Amino acid sequence: MVRCVLLLATVVAVLASRGRAAAAQQAAAEVETRAQQAQPAASDAGEDADVVKQLAVLEEIDLLRNLDLFEGTSQQAPDAGTAPDAGTSPDAGAAPPPQPEPRR
């Protein structure tokens, strides 16, 4: 009877140690997998930096184009033959008529 109890305890201890060993191996495999996934991410950082630089250049080009559009409209002279706005009189930009000098 004592032998059966000792044999049963030995079997339980072996099974428990195998379960712990399997869990340790699984944890080690997960750590290794995460490390391998982190390495490509580090190499992708260089590619990401290049993409960010290219986007910055494209944004700067777009801003310059917009600036050229606004500068182009302000440098053009308005047509002399265009009619004034509906709310202004035709002589709105003319000098006021000369005032007669007061008499003494």
PDB file as gemmi writes it, atoms N, CA and C in Angstrom:
CRYST1    1.000    1.000    1.000  90.00  90.00  90.00 P 1                      
ATOM      1  N   MET A   1       0.820  -1.174   0.000  1.00  0.00           N  
ATOM      2  CA  MET A   1       0.000   0.000   0.000  1.00  0.00           C  
ATOM      3  C   MET A   1       0.873   1.250   0.000  1.00  0.00           C  
ATOM      4  N   VAL A   2       1.886   1.268   0.802  1.00  0.00           N  
ATOM      5  CA  VAL A   2       2.791   2.393   0.862  1.00  0.00           C  
ATOM      6  C   VAL A   2       3.475   2.565  -0.495  1.00  0.00           C  
ATOM      7  N   ARG A   3       3.817   1.433  -1.110  1.00  0.00           N  
ATOM      8  CA  ARG A   3       4.442   1.500  -2.433  1.00  0.00           C  
ATOM      9  C   ARG A   3       3.487   2.121  -3.451  1.00  0.00           C  
ATOM     10  N   CYS A   4       2.250   1.808  -3.402  1.00  0.00           N  
ATOM     11  CA  CYS A   4       1.268   2.369  -4.337  1.00  0.00           C  
ATOM     12  C   CYS A   4       1.136   3.876  -4.141  1.00  0.00           C  
ATOM     13  N   VAL A   5       1.111   4.300  -2.883  1.00  0.00           N  
ATOM     14  CA  VAL A   5       0.990   5.730  -2.592  1.00  0.00           C  
ATOM     15  C   VAL A   5       2.234   6.456  -3.093  1.00  0.00           C  
ATOM     16  N   LEU A   6       3.430   5.892  -2.831  1.00  0.00           N  
ATOM     17  CA  LEU A   6       4.671   6.511  -3.301  1.00  0.00           C  
ATOM     18  C   LEU A   6       4.729   6.529  -4.828  1.00  0.00           C  
ATOM     19  N   LEU A   7       4.300   5.456  -5.466  1.00  0.00           N  
ATOM     20  CA  LEU A   7       4.285   5.395  -6.922  1.00  0.00           C  
ATOM     21  C   LEU A   7       3.314   6.428  -7.487  1.00  0.00           C  
ATOM     22  N   LEU A   8       2.161   6.542  -6.883  1.00  0.00           N  
ATOM     23  CA  LEU A   8       1.171   7.527  -7.322  1.00  0.00           C  
ATOM     24  C   LEU A   8       1.695   8.956  -7.134  1.00  0.00           C  
ATOM     25  N   ALA A   9       2.358   9.241  -6.016  1.00  0.00           N  
ATOM     26  CA  ALA A   9       2.929  10.565  -5.762  1.00  0.00           C  
ATOM     27  C   ALA A   9       4.039  10.887  -6.765  1.00  0.00           C  
ATOM     28  N   THR A  10       4.822   9.878  -7.124  1.00  0.00           N  
ATOM     29  CA  THR A  10       5.888  10.068  -8.104  1.00  0.00           C  
ATOM     30  C   THR A  10       5.299  10.394  -9.468  1.00  0.00           C  
ATOM     31  N   VAL A  11       4.259   9.681  -9.842  1.00  0.00           N  
ATOM     32  CA  VAL A  11       3.610   9.930 -11.138  1.00  0.00           C  
ATOM     33  C   VAL A  11       3.025  11.343 -11.175  1.00  0.00           C  
ATOM     34  N   VAL A  12       2.398  11.769 -10.118  1.00  0.00           N  
ATOM     35  CA  VAL A  12       1.813  13.122 -10.047  1.00  0.00           C  
ATOM     36  C   VAL A  12       2.921  14.165 -10.140  1.00  0.00           C  
ATOM     37  N   ALA A  13       4.041  13.945  -9.445  1.00  0.00           N  
ATOM     38  CA  ALA A  13       5.149  14.903  -9.479  1.00  0.00           C  
ATOM     39  C   ALA A  13       5.765  14.996 -10.863  1.00  0.00           C  
ATOM     40  N   VAL A  14       5.898  13.878 -11.545  1.00  0.00           N  
ATOM     41  CA  VAL A  14       6.459  13.869 -12.905  1.00  0.00           C  
ATOM     42  C   VAL A  14       5.534  14.609 -13.855  1.00  0.00           C  
ATOM     43  N   LEU A  15       4.253  14.349 -13.754  1.00  0.00           N  
ATOM     44  CA  LEU A  15       3.300  15.031 -14.632  1.00  0.00           C  
ATOM     45  C   LEU A  15       3.283  16.546 -14.368  1.00  0.00           C  
ATOM     46  N   ALA A  16       3.390  16.918 -13.120  1.00  0.00           N  
ATOM     47  CA  ALA A  16       3.390  18.345 -12.781  1.00  0.00           C  
ATOM     48  C   ALA A  16       4.654  19.021 -13.305  1.00  0.00           C  
ATOM     49  N   SER A  17       5.774  18.336 -13.191  1.00  0.00           N  
ATOM     50  CA  SER A  17       7.022  18.940 -13.679  1.00  0.00           C  
ATOM     51  C   SER A  17       7.017  19.037 -15.200  1.00  0.00           C  
ATOM     52  N   ARG A  18       6.420  18.061 -15.876  1.00  0.00           N  
ATOM     53  CA  ARG A  18       6.307  18.135 -17.342  1.00  0.00           C  
ATOM     54  C   ARG A  18       5.413  19.312 -17.752  1.00  0.00           C  
ATOM     55  N   GLY A  19       4.346  19.533 -17.014  1.00  0.00           N  
ATOM     56  CA  GLY A  19       3.460  20.663 -17.310  1.00  0.00           C  
ATOM     57  C   GLY A  19       4.177  21.987 -17.128  1.00  0.00           C  
ATOM     58  N   ARG A  20       4.999  22.086 -16.089  1.00  0.00           N  
ATOM     59  CA  ARG A  20       5.765  23.313 -15.869  1.00  0.00           C  
ATOM     60  C   ARG A  20       6.805  23.500 -16.968  1.00  0.00           C  
ATOM     61  N   ALA A  21       7.430  22.419 -17.376  1.00  0.00           N  
ATOM     62  CA  ALA A  21       8.443  22.502 -18.439  1.00  0.00           C  
ATOM     63  C   ALA A  21       7.798  22.930 -19.757  1.00  0.00           C  
ATOM     64  N   ALA A  22       6.607  22.389 -20.025  1.00  0.00           N  
ATOM     65  CA  ALA A  22       5.905  22.770 -21.250  1.00  0.00           C  
ATOM     66  C   ALA A  22       5.508  24.246 -21.202  1.00  0.00           C  
ATOM     67  N   ALA A  23       5.057  24.711 -20.048  1.00  0.00           N  
ATOM     68  CA  ALA A  23       4.680  26.120 -19.915  1.00  0.00           C  
ATOM     69  C   ALA A  23       5.899  27.018 -20.077  1.00  0.00           C  
ATOM     70  N   ALA A  24       7.038  26.593 -19.533  1.00  0.00           N  
ATOM     71  CA  ALA A  24       8.257  27.387 -19.675  1.00  0.00           C  
ATOM     72  C   ALA A  24       8.709  27.437 -21.128  1.00  0.00           C  
ATOM     73  N   GLN A  25       8.607  26.304 -21.832  1.00  0.00           N  
ATOM     74  CA  GLN A  25       8.978  26.280 -23.249  1.00  0.00           C  
ATOM     75  C   GLN A  25       8.046  27.165 -24.073  1.00  0.00           C  
ATOM     76  N   GLN A  26       6.773  27.137 -23.736  1.00  0.00           N  
ATOM     77  CA  GLN A  26       5.807  27.960 -24.458  1.00  0.00           C  
ATOM     78  C   GLN A  26       6.083  29.450 -24.215  1.00  0.00           C  
ATOM     79  N   ALA A  27       6.405  29.808 -22.986  1.00  0.00           N  
ATOM     80  CA  ALA A  27       6.722  31.203 -22.682  1.00  0.00           C  
ATOM     81  C   ALA A  27       7.990  31.642 -23.410  1.00  0.00           C  
ATOM     82  N   ALA A  28       8.984  30.753 -23.469  1.00  0.00           N  
ATOM     83  CA  ALA A  28      10.223  31.082 -24.184  1.00  0.00           C  
ATOM     84  C   ALA A  28       9.949  31.261 -25.675  1.00  0.00           C  
ATOM     85  N   ALA A  29       9.073  30.438 -26.235  1.00  0.00           N  
ATOM     86  CA  ALA A  29       8.725  30.557 -27.649  1.00  0.00           C  
ATOM     87  C   ALA A  29       8.006  31.878 -27.922  1.00  0.00           C  
ATOM     88  N   GLU A  30       7.138  32.293 -27.005  1.00  0.00           N  
ATOM     89  CA  GLU A  30       6.427  33.562 -27.179  1.00  0.00           C  
ATOM     90  C   GLU A  30       7.389  34.743 -27.126  1.00  0.00           C  
ATOM     91  N   VAL A  31       8.360  34.690 -26.215  1.00  0.00           N  
ATOM     92  CA  VAL A  31       9.347  35.765 -26.110  1.00  0.00           C  
ATOM     93  C   VAL A  31      10.177  35.837 -27.384  1.00  0.00           C  
ATOM     94  N   GLU A  32      10.552  34.688 -27.911  1.00  0.00           N  
ATOM     95  CA  GLU A  32      11.345  34.659 -29.150  1.00  0.00           C  
ATOM     96  C   GLU A  32      10.543  35.200 -30.330  1.00  0.00           C  
ATOM     97  N   THR A  33       9.277  34.851 -30.398  1.00  0.00           N  
ATOM     98  CA  THR A  33       8.408  35.347 -31.470  1.00  0.00           C  
ATOM     99  C   THR A  33       8.267  36.860 -31.396  1.00  0.00           C  
ATOM    100  N   ARG A  34       8.092  37.392 -30.198  1.00  0.00           N  
ATOM    101  CA  ARG A  34       7.972  38.849 -30.036  1.00  0.00           C  
ATOM    102  C   ARG A  34       9.271  39.547 -30.424  1.00  0.00           C  
ATOM    103  N   ALA A  35      10.395  38.941 -30.101  1.00  0.00           N  
ATOM    104  CA  ALA A  35      11.682  39.537 -30.460  1.00  0.00           C  
ATOM    105  C   ALA A  35      11.856  39.558 -31.971  1.00  0.00           C  
ATOM    106  N   GLN A  36      11.420  38.499 -32.652  1.00  0.00           N  
ATOM    107  CA  GLN A  36      11.521  38.461 -34.107  1.00  0.00           C  
ATOM    108  C   GLN A  36      10.588  39.483 -34.747  1.00  0.00           C  
ATOM    109  N   GLN A  37       9.437  39.694 -34.149  1.00  0.00           N  
ATOM    110  CA  GLN A  37       8.507  40.685 -34.685  1.00  0.00           C  
ATOM    111  C   GLN A  37       9.028  42.094 -34.468  1.00  0.00           C  
ATOM    112  N   ALA A  38       9.780  42.323 -33.419  1.00  0.00           N  
ATOM    113  CA  ALA A  38      10.317  43.650 -33.131  1.00  0.00           C  
ATOM    114  C   ALA A  38      11.446  44.008 -34.084  1.00  0.00           C  
ATOM    115  N   GLN A  39      12.205  43.038 -34.548  1.00  0.00           N  
ATOM    116  CA  GLN A  39      13.319  43.316 -35.451  1.00  0.00           C  
ATOM    117  C   GLN A  39      12.850  43.887 -36.779  1.00  0.00           C  
ATOM    118  N   PRO A  40      11.859  43.306 -37.457  1.00  0.00           N  
ATOM    119  CA  PRO A  40      11.394  43.927 -38.698  1.00  0.00           C  
ATOM    120  C   PRO A  40      10.824  45.321 -38.462  1.00  0.00           C  
ATOM    121  N   ALA A  41      10.213  45.540 -37.308  1.00  0.00           N  
ATOM    122  CA  ALA A  41       9.663  46.860 -37.015  1.00  0.00           C  
ATOM    123  C   ALA A  41      10.785  47.891 -36.943  1.00  0.00           C  
ATOM    124  N   ALA A  42      11.937  47.498 -36.424  1.00  0.00           N  
ATOM    125  CA  ALA A  42      13.066  48.417 -36.356  1.00  0.00           C  
ATOM    126  C   ALA A  42      13.584  48.730 -37.758  1.00  0.00           C  
ATOM    127  N   SER A  43      13.596  47.754 -38.648  1.00  0.00           N  
ATOM    128  CA  SER A  43      14.071  48.014 -40.006  1.00  0.00           C  
ATOM    129  C   SER A  43      13.041  48.837 -40.785  1.00  0.00           C  
ATOM    130  N   ASP A  44      11.774  48.708 -40.449  1.00  0.00           N  
ATOM    131  CA  ASP A  44      10.736  49.502 -41.099  1.00  0.00           C  
ATOM    132  C   ASP A  44      10.799  50.966 -40.679  1.00  0.00           C  
ATOM    133  N   ALA A  45      11.435  51.251 -39.556  1.00  0.00           N  
ATOM    134  CA  ALA A  45      11.519  52.630 -39.079  1.00  0.00           C  
ATOM    135  C   ALA A  45      12.268  53.496 -40.081  1.00  0.00           C  
ATOM    136  N   GLY A  46      13.302  52.949 -40.714  1.00  0.00           N  
ATOM    137  CA  GLY A  46      14.037  53.704 -41.733  1.00  0.00           C  
ATOM    138  C   GLY A  46      13.163  54.012 -42.936  1.00  0.00           C  
ATOM    139  N   GLU A  47      12.359  53.029 -43.347  1.00  0.00           N  
ATOM    140  CA  GLU A  47      11.453  53.254 -44.471  1.00  0.00           C  
ATOM    141  C   GLU A  47      10.395  54.286 -44.098  1.00  0.00           C  
ATOM    142  N   ASP A  48       9.908  54.222 -42.871  1.00  0.00           N  
ATOM    143  CA  ASP A  48       8.911  55.188 -42.411  1.00  0.00           C  
ATOM    144  C   ASP A  48       9.489  56.601 -42.420  1.00  0.00           C  
ATOM    145  N   ALA A  49      10.739  56.737 -42.025  1.00  0.00           N  
ATOM    146  CA  ALA A  49      11.375  58.056 -42.020  1.00  0.00           C  
ATOM    147  C   ALA A  49      11.473  58.600 -43.439  1.00  0.00           C  
ATOM    148  N   ASP A  50      11.783  57.737 -44.402  1.00  0.00           N  
ATOM    149  CA  ASP A  50      11.852  58.181 -45.796  1.00  0.00           C  
ATOM    150  C   ASP A  50      10.488  58.632 -46.298  1.00  0.00           C  
ATOM    151  N   VAL A  51       9.455  57.901 -45.933  1.00  0.00           N  
ATOM    152  CA  VAL A  51       8.098  58.265 -46.360  1.00  0.00           C  
ATOM    153  C   VAL A  51       7.695  59.604 -45.758  1.00  0.00           C  
ATOM    154  N   VAL A  52       8.037  59.824 -44.499  1.00  0.00           N  
ATOM    155  CA  VAL A  52       7.702  61.097 -43.841  1.00  0.00           C  
ATOM    156  C   VAL A  52       8.420  62.247 -44.532  1.00  0.00           C  
ATOM    157  N   LYS A  53       9.689  62.054 -44.899  1.00  0.00           N  
ATOM    158  CA  LYS A  53      10.434  63.105 -45.601  1.00  0.00           C  
ATOM    159  C   LYS A  53       9.799  63.408 -46.953  1.00  0.00           C  
ATOM    160  N   GLN A  54       9.406  62.356 -47.674  1.00  0.00           N  
ATOM    161  CA  GLN A  54       8.772  62.566 -48.981  1.00  0.00           C  
ATOM    162  C   GLN A  54       7.444  63.309 -48.835  1.00  0.00           C  
ATOM    163  N   LEU A  55       6.680  62.970 -47.824  1.00  0.00           N  
ATOM    164  CA  LEU A  55       5.418  63.671 -47.597  1.00  0.00           C  
ATOM    165  C   LEU A  55       5.650  65.137 -47.250  1.00  0.00           C  
ATOM    166  N   ALA A  56       6.693  65.416 -46.493  1.00  0.00           N  
ATOM    167  CA  ALA A  56       7.007  66.801 -46.144  1.00  0.00           C  
ATOM    168  C   ALA A  56       7.379  67.590 -47.393  1.00  0.00           C  
ATOM    169  N   VAL A  57       8.137  66.977 -48.292  1.00  0.00           N  
ATOM    170  CA  VAL A  57       8.514  67.650 -49.537  1.00  0.00           C  
ATOM    171  C   VAL A  57       7.275  67.917 -50.392  1.00  0.00           C  
ATOM    172  N   LEU A  58       6.394  66.918 -50.483  1.00  0.00           N  
ATOM    173  CA  LEU A  58       5.175  67.108 -51.272  1.00  0.00           C  
ATOM    174  C   LEU A  58       4.290  68.202 -50.689  1.00  0.00           C  
ATOM    175  N   GLU A  59       4.206  68.264 -49.378  1.00  0.00           N  
ATOM    176  CA  GLU A  59       3.401  69.305 -48.739  1.00  0.00           C  
ATOM    177  C   GLU A  59       4.001  70.684 -49.007  1.00  0.00           C  
ATOM    178  N   GLU A  60       5.327  70.767 -48.966  1.00  0.00           N  
ATOM    179  CA  GLU A  60       5.982  72.047 -49.234  1.00  0.00           C  
ATOM    180  C   GLU A  60       5.749  72.481 -50.681  1.00  0.00           C  
ATOM    181  N   ILE A  61       5.801  71.534 -51.612  1.00  0.00           N  
ATOM    182  CA  ILE A  61       5.540  71.848 -53.021  1.00  0.00           C  
ATOM    183  C   ILE A  61       4.113  72.352 -53.182  1.00  0.00           C  
ATOM    184  N   ASP A  62       3.174  71.706 -52.512  1.00  0.00           N  
ATOM    185  CA  ASP A  62       1.778  72.117 -52.593  1.00  0.00           C  
ATOM    186  C   ASP A  62       1.600  73.532 -52.042  1.00  0.00           C  
ATOM    187  N   LEU A  63       2.267  73.832 -50.924  1.00  0.00           N  
ATOM    188  CA  LEU A  63       2.178  75.181 -50.360  1.00  0.00           C  
ATOM    189  C   LEU A  63       2.770  76.214 -51.308  1.00  0.00           C  
ATOM    190  N   LEU A  64       3.868  75.876 -51.959  1.00  0.00           N  
ATOM    191  CA  LEU A  64       4.466  76.807 -52.909  1.00  0.00           C  
ATOM    192  C   LEU A  64       3.555  77.038 -54.106  1.00  0.00           C  
ATOM    193  N   ARG A  65       2.898  75.990 -54.567  1.00  0.00           N  
ATOM    194  CA  ARG A  65       1.957  76.154 -55.682  1.00  0.00           C  
ATOM    195  C   ARG A  65       0.829  77.092 -55.289  1.00  0.00           C  
ATOM    196  N   ASN A  66       0.297  76.891 -54.093  1.00  0.00           N  
ATOM    197  CA  ASN A  66      -0.776  77.764 -53.622  1.00  0.00           C  
ATOM    198  C   ASN A  66      -0.290  79.200 -53.497  1.00  0.00           C  
ATOM    199  N   LEU A  67       0.930  79.384 -53.022  1.00  0.00           N  
ATOM    200  CA  LEU A  67       1.487  80.725 -52.902  1.00  0.00           C  
ATOM    201  C   LEU A  67       1.623  81.368 -54.272  1.00  0.00           C  
ATOM    202  N   ASP A  68       2.085  80.605 -55.256  1.00  0.00           N  
ATOM    203  CA  ASP A  68       2.201  81.128 -56.615  1.00  0.00           C  
ATOM    204  C   ASP A  68       0.847  81.537 -57.170  1.00  0.00           C  
ATOM    205  N   LEU A  69      -0.189  80.775 -56.850  1.00  0.00           N  
ATOM    206  CA  LEU A  69      -1.523  81.128 -57.329  1.00  0.00           C  
ATOM    207  C   LEU A  69      -1.975  82.460 -56.744  1.00  0.00           C  
ATOM    208  N   PHE A  70      -1.734  82.670 -55.456  1.00  0.00           N  
ATOM    209  CA  PHE A  70      -2.153  83.922 -54.837  1.00  0.00           C  
ATOM    210  C   PHE A  70      -1.307  85.092 -55.309  1.00  0.00           C  
ATOM    211  N   GLU A  71      -0.016  84.892 -55.495  1.00  0.00           N  
ATOM    212  CA  GLU A  71       0.835  85.973 -55.970  1.00  0.00           C  
ATOM    213  C   GLU A  71       0.486  86.334 -57.405  1.00  0.00           C  
ATOM    214  N   GLY A  72       0.090  85.353 -58.198  1.00  0.00           N  
ATOM    215  CA  GLY A  72      -0.278  85.605 -59.588  1.00  0.00           C  
ATOM    216  C   GLY A  72      -1.503  86.488 -59.692  1.00  0.00           C  
ATOM    217  N   THR A  73      -2.475  86.362 -58.805  1.00  0.00           N  
ATOM    218  CA  THR A  73      -3.684  87.167 -58.881  1.00  0.00           C  
ATOM    219  C   THR A  73      -3.436  88.584 -58.395  1.00  0.00           C  
ATOM    220  N   SER A  74      -2.537  88.787 -57.439  1.00  0.00           N  
ATOM    221  CA  SER A  74      -2.304  90.136 -56.934  1.00  0.00           C  
ATOM    222  C   SER A  74      -1.405  90.944 -57.863  1.00  0.00           C  
ATOM    223  N   GLN A  75      -0.611  90.290 -58.693  1.00  0.00           N  
ATOM    224  CA  GLN A  75       0.288  91.008 -59.590  1.00  0.00           C  
ATOM    225  C   GLN A  75      -0.411  91.434 -60.871  1.00  0.00           C  
ATOM    226  N   GLN A  76      -1.541  90.846 -61.194  1.00  0.00           N  
ATOM    227  CA  GLN A  76      -2.255  91.215 -62.407  1.00  0.00           C  
ATOM    228  C   GLN A  76      -2.954  92.555 -62.194  1.00  0.00           C  
ATOM    229  N   ALA A  77      -2.844  93.426 -63.190  1.00  0.00           N  
ATOM    230  CA  ALA A  77      -3.498  94.736 -63.100  1.00  0.00           C  
ATOM    231  C   ALA A  77      -4.980  94.567 -63.405  1.00  0.00           C  
ATOM    232  N   PRO A  78      -5.838  95.235 -62.666  1.00  0.00           N  
ATOM    233  CA  PRO A  78      -7.272  95.146 -62.972  1.00  0.00           C  
ATOM    234  C   PRO A  78      -7.560  95.841 -64.302  1.00  0.00           C  
ATOM    235  N   ASP A  79      -8.539  95.318 -64.994  1.00  0.00           N  
ATOM    236  CA  ASP A  79      -8.907  95.917 -66.283  1.00  0.00           C  
ATOM    237  C   ASP A  79      -9.526  97.292 -66.055  1.00  0.00           C  
ATOM    238  N   ALA A  80      -9.109  98.262 -66.882  1.00  0.00           N  
ATOM    239  CA  ALA A  80      -9.635  99.618 -66.742  1.00  0.00           C  
ATOM    240  C   ALA A  80     -11.072  99.703 -67.229  1.00  0.00           C  
ATOM    241  N   GLY A  81     -11.453  98.806 -68.120  1.00  0.00           N  
ATOM    242  CA  GLY A  81     -12.792  98.864 -68.696  1.00  0.00           C  
ATOM    243  C   GLY A  81     -13.836  98.115 -67.897  1.00  0.00           C  
ATOM    244  N   THR A  82     -13.500  97.562 -66.784  1.00  0.00           N  
ATOM    245  CA  THR A  82     -14.489  96.816 -66.020  1.00  0.00           C  
ATOM    246  C   THR A  82     -15.407  97.764 -65.282  1.00  0.00           C  
ATOM    247  N   ALA A  83     -16.622  97.363 -65.140  1.00  0.00           N  
ATOM    248  CA  ALA A  83     -17.609  98.182 -64.455  1.00  0.00           C  
ATOM    249  C   ALA A  83     -17.407  98.061 -62.949  1.00  0.00           C  
ATOM    250  N   PRO A  84     -17.692  99.100 -62.199  1.00  0.00           N  
ATOM    251  CA  PRO A  84     -17.577  99.019 -60.740  1.00  0.00           C  
ATOM    252  C   PRO A  84     -18.663  98.105 -60.175  1.00  0.00           C  
ATOM    253  N   ASP A  85     -18.506  97.763 -58.914  1.00  0.00           N  
ATOM    254  CA  ASP A  85     -19.519  96.944 -58.253  1.00  0.00           C  
ATOM    255  C   ASP A  85     -20.861  97.671 -58.262  1.00  0.00           C  
ATOM    256  N   ALA A  86     -21.925  96.927 -58.098  1.00  0.00           N  
ATOM    257  CA  ALA A  86     -23.255  97.510 -58.129  1.00  0.00           C  
ATOM    258  C   ALA A  86     -23.472  98.481 -56.978  1.00  0.00           C  
ATOM    259  N   GLY A  87     -22.762  98.327 -55.875  1.00  0.00           N  
ATOM    260  CA  GLY A  87     -22.983  99.186 -54.720  1.00  0.00           C  
ATOM    261  C   GLY A  87     -22.157 100.456 -54.737  1.00  0.00           C  
ATOM    262  N   THR A  88     -21.292 100.677 -55.715  1.00  0.00           N  
ATOM    263  CA  THR A  88     -20.452 101.882 -55.745  1.00  0.00           C  
ATOM    264  C   THR A  88     -20.837 102.762 -56.921  1.00  0.00           C  
ATOM    265  N   SER A  89     -20.637 104.044 -56.761  1.00  0.00           N  
ATOM    266  CA  SER A  89     -20.941 104.966 -57.851  1.00  0.00           C  
ATOM    267  C   SER A  89     -19.773 104.985 -58.837  1.00  0.00           C  
ATOM    268  N   PRO A  90     -19.993 105.424 -60.071  1.00  0.00           N  
ATOM    269  CA  PRO A  90     -18.932 105.415 -61.078  1.00  0.00           C  
ATOM    270  C   PRO A  90     -17.759 106.324 -60.709  1.00  0.00           C  
ATOM    271  N   ASP A  91     -18.004 107.387 -59.936  1.00  0.00           N  
ATOM    272  CA  ASP A  91     -16.903 108.287 -59.580  1.00  0.00           C  
ATOM    273  C   ASP A  91     -16.389 108.032 -58.158  1.00  0.00           C  
ATOM    274  N   ALA A  92     -16.565 106.821 -57.665  1.00  0.00           N  
ATOM    275  CA  ALA A  92     -16.165 106.505 -56.301  1.00  0.00           C  
ATOM    276  C   ALA A  92     -14.662 106.611 -56.110  1.00  0.00           C  
ATOM    277  N   GLY A  93     -13.863 106.297 -57.119  1.00  0.00           N  
ATOM    278  CA  GLY A  93     -12.422 106.358 -56.978  1.00  0.00           C  
ATOM    279  C   GLY A  93     -11.839 107.685 -57.424  1.00  0.00           C  
ATOM    280  N   ALA A  94     -12.657 108.629 -57.927  1.00  0.00           N  
ATOM    281  CA  ALA A  94     -12.154 109.904 -58.449  1.00  0.00           C  
ATOM    282  C   ALA A  94     -11.886 110.875 -57.307  1.00  0.00           C  
ATOM    283  N   ALA A  95     -11.046 111.839 -57.597  1.00  0.00           N  
ATOM    284  CA  ALA A  95     -10.730 112.876 -56.607  1.00  0.00           C  
ATOM    285  C   ALA A  95     -11.936 113.793 -56.430  1.00  0.00           C  
ATOM    286  N   PRO A  96     -12.098 114.344 -55.243  1.00  0.00           N  
ATOM    287  CA  PRO A  96     -13.242 115.239 -55.039  1.00  0.00           C  
ATOM    288  C   PRO A  96     -13.063 116.517 -55.865  1.00  0.00           C  
ATOM    289  N   PRO A  97     -14.136 117.162 -56.247  1.00  0.00           N  
ATOM    290  CA  PRO A  97     -14.028 118.421 -57.037  1.00  0.00           C  
ATOM    291  C   PRO A  97     -13.367 119.514 -56.223  1.00  0.00           C  
ATOM    292  N   PRO A  98     -12.650 120.401 -56.865  1.00  0.00           N  
ATOM    293  CA  PRO A  98     -11.978 121.458 -56.128  1.00  0.00           C  
ATOM    294  C   PRO A  98     -12.986 122.403 -55.467  1.00  0.00           C  
ATOM    295  N   GLN A  99     -12.655 122.867 -54.278  1.00  0.00           N  
ATOM    296  CA  GLN A  99     -13.517 123.768 -53.528  1.00  0.00           C  
ATOM    297  C   GLN A  99     -13.116 125.202 -53.832  1.00  0.00           C  
ATOM    298  N   PRO A 100     -14.086 126.088 -54.033  1.00  0.00           N  
ATOM    299  CA  PRO A 100     -13.721 127.501 -54.255  1.00  0.00           C  
ATOM    300  C   PRO A 100     -13.156 128.092 -52.956  1.00  0.00           C  
ATOM    301  N   GLU A 101     -12.239 129.021 -53.120  1.00  0.00           N  
ATOM    302  CA  GLU A 101     -11.637 129.642 -51.938  1.00  0.00           C  
ATOM    303  C   GLU A 101     -12.630 130.603 -51.304  1.00  0.00           C  
ATOM    304  N   PRO A 102     -12.631 130.627 -50.014  1.00  0.00           N  
ATOM    305  CA  PRO A 102     -13.586 131.523 -49.346  1.00  0.00           C  
ATOM    306  C   PRO A 102     -13.255 132.999 -49.656  1.00  0.00           C  
ATOM    307  N   ARG A 103     -14.269 133.827 -49.715  1.00  0.00           N  
ATOM    308  CA  ARG A 103     -14.108 135.261 -49.977  1.00  0.00           C  
ATOM    309  C   ARG A 103     -13.850 135.973 -48.694  1.00  0.00           C  
ATOM    310  N   ARG A 104     -13.085 137.049 -48.798  1.00  0.00           N  
ATOM    311  CA  ARG A 104     -12.795 137.837 -47.613  1.00  0.00           C  
ATOM    312  C   ARG A 104     -13.570 139.094 -47.571  1.00  0.00           C  
TER     313      ARG A 104                                                      
END                                                                             
